[in-house]
């Protein structure tokens, strides 16, 4: 059991049939009352973020999340196929679970898959991914008092704003947290 007083970001636990990871936790102690712990947590099944309140001393059930490195093979219509790199076992993941991650997945790319007691929770992407620009507007010279940018379409279909000096067929690094251009690859 995990004591809620020990909540720190990254701790995973079970509560009312759901699996949560702590995003942030705050403790509030007044002289006349017990300590109140407020935890901002993310539901690992749905991806939604909620705030839970506990009384100091409460305990929750830990959730052991398994991470396994797998290789993305191909798109099978309504599912994506991943292969375990050590055992060559293949699994299919429903596309509905990976709507954001689809913007960054390329065939033969290695990613970490998270599982809880055999139930697939999702895909962990690296912080930044190198993607190729397949379509890009030409640079327009003119007043550029501020940092000017243009729209570019990447190989996965994601559209990002890039600086004017970036050309078609170049490789760029894109942040997977917000989908924004980071730098040249």
Secondary structure, DSSP 8 states (H G I E B T S, - for coil): -EEGGG--TT-EEEETTEEEEEEEEEEE--SSS--EEEEEEEETTT--EEEEEEETT-EEEE---EEEEEEEEEE-SSEEEEEETTT--EEEEEGGGGTTGGGT--TT-EEEEEEETTEEEEEE--SEEEEEEEEE-----S--SS--EEEEEETTS-EEEEETT--TT-EEEEETTT--EEEE-
